[in-house]
Amino acid sequence: MPKSSVSARAISVGAVSMRVARGLIRAVAALPEPVQRLIAGKPVEIDGQRLFTEVQMALRLLNALPEPHDPSLAQAREQTVDAALLLGLSTPVGEVRSITIPTRAASVGARVYINDPASPVEAAVVYFHGGGWVVGGLDSTDSVCRYIAAHANVAVISVDYRLAPEHRFPAGLQDAVDAYRWVRTQPQWGDVVVVAGDSAGATFSAAVCAQTLEEGAPDYQLLFYPATDLSTKHRSYELFGEGFFLTGTKMDWYRERYLSDPGQATDPLVSPLLGEVAGHPPAHVAVAGFDVLRDEGLAYADKLEAAGVPVTRQIATGHIHAFVNVIGVGQTGRRELALAVESLRAGIAAIRQSRVDP
């Protein structure tokens, strides 16, 4: 059999195995907690935290699957979207439409989510998807954007920024900045503009705030497990570097494809933890307890607070990276996302009230 046929067959079998495993996860997620514990095994406790039973159970099933030693870029992107569609939740909203946003490089696609198109929204949320700056897109973050739009009176504008390695730093960030600037000029969504994102998208959100301070920064930032320091590996890499979905090796893979030069890791637009944050907008920073990015996310929240920026923190102590992307199975991811959206609503309300009573 030709080598190409063997490779294609292996990928096909792997994809089928992943679908079977995720279907099994959906089924067992509905089981009573004591039964889930039997499947999950002995509780995992690290650094004073206990992994949620349903998360440990899902990890045990996923970790049992063979993983390609060196997946192709196309395969990694396909798997990201596949996982998001299978594990996400397609929350109904009143309007979902595609738009094009002009940028300095030409334009990017975007998707707008509004729960009730007949009523005015209270804010625009410019959302940047995760995926290590290399994978991900509008489909992989559809579940999160739908949920936010359905549970907060906002228009969510999800931005399909350029990906590395075809477009390395700063291309994707430039798209993010330009998309934010464009949304700021659109009166139909009001004068309160939030930036939000998960993982790499949260990093972009923080960098957009830094890039636009002098011209009108966002009014609020919602950051889900941001990567804030690519220049070093914090202690959480040692604790959770293997076996908890996002591994240290995967982060290395992303970093190598995102940056043209390793020295760029110290650029504050790559690593916001290394930059000045005075004057940045209020933030809600949510991290997962069992995540290599946990400590740098919390360090960034601390830095914002030390600079006088209002910050709320959320630690999903028993969860792993990408918990907002798997709200279609189990209860814990959806519960954590609901808490974050509650903070978003409170933040928007405070901003609007401050403009009524300065």
Stockholm file with secondary structure:
# STOCKHOLM 1.0

chainA/1-358         MPKSSVSARAISVGAVSMRVARGLIRAVAALPEPVQRLIAGKPVEIDGQRLFTEVQMALRLLNALPEPHDPSLAQAREQTVDAALLLGLSTPVGEVRSITIPTRAASVGARVYINDPASPVEAAVVYFHGGGWVVGGLDSTDSVCRYIAAHANVAVISVDYRLAPEHRFPAGLQDAVDAYRWVRTQPQWGDVVVVAGDSAGATFSAAVCAQTLEEGAPDYQLLFYPATDLSTKHRSYELFGEGFFLTGTKMDWYRERYLSDPGQATDPLVSPLLGEVAGHPPAHVAVAGFDVLRDEGLAYADKLEAAGVPVTRQIATGHIHAFVNVIGVGQTGRRELALAVESLRAGIAAIRQSRVDP
#=GR chainA/1-358 SS CCHHHHHHHHHHHHHHHHHHHHHHHHHHTTSCHHHHHHHHCSCCEETTEECCHHHHHHHHHHHTSCCCSSCCHHHHHHHHHHHHHHHSCCCCCSEEEEEEEEETTEEEEEEEEESCTTSCCSEEEEEECCSTTTSCCTTTTHHHHHHHHHHSSEEEEEEECCCTTTSCTTHHHHHHHHHHHHHHTCGGGCSCEEEEEETHHHHHHHHHHHHTTTTCCCSEEEEESCCCCTTSCCHHHHHHSSSSSSCHHHHHHHHHHHCSSGGGGGSTTTCGGGSCCTTCCCEEEEEEEECTTHHHHHHHHHHHHHTTCCEEEEEEEEEETTGGGCTTSSSHHHHHHHHHHHHHHHHHHHHHHHHHCC
#=GC SS_cons         CCHHHHHHHHHHHHHHHHHHHHHHHHHHTTSCHHHHHHHHCSCCEETTEECCHHHHHHHHHHHTSCCCSSCCHHHHHHHHHHHHHHHSCCCCCSEEEEEEEEETTEEEEEEEEESCTTSCCSEEEEEECCSTTTSCCTTTTHHHHHHHHHHSSEEEEEEECCCTTTSCTTHHHHHHHHHHHHHHTCGGGCSCEEEEEETHHHHHHHHHHHHTTTTCCCSEEEEESCCCCTTSCCHHHHHHSSSSSSCHHHHHHHHHHHCSSGGGGGSTTTCGGGSCCTTCCCEEEEEEEECTTHHHHHHHHHHHHHTTCCEEEEEEEEEETTGGGCTTSSSHHHHHHHHHHHHHHHHHHHHHHHHHCC
//
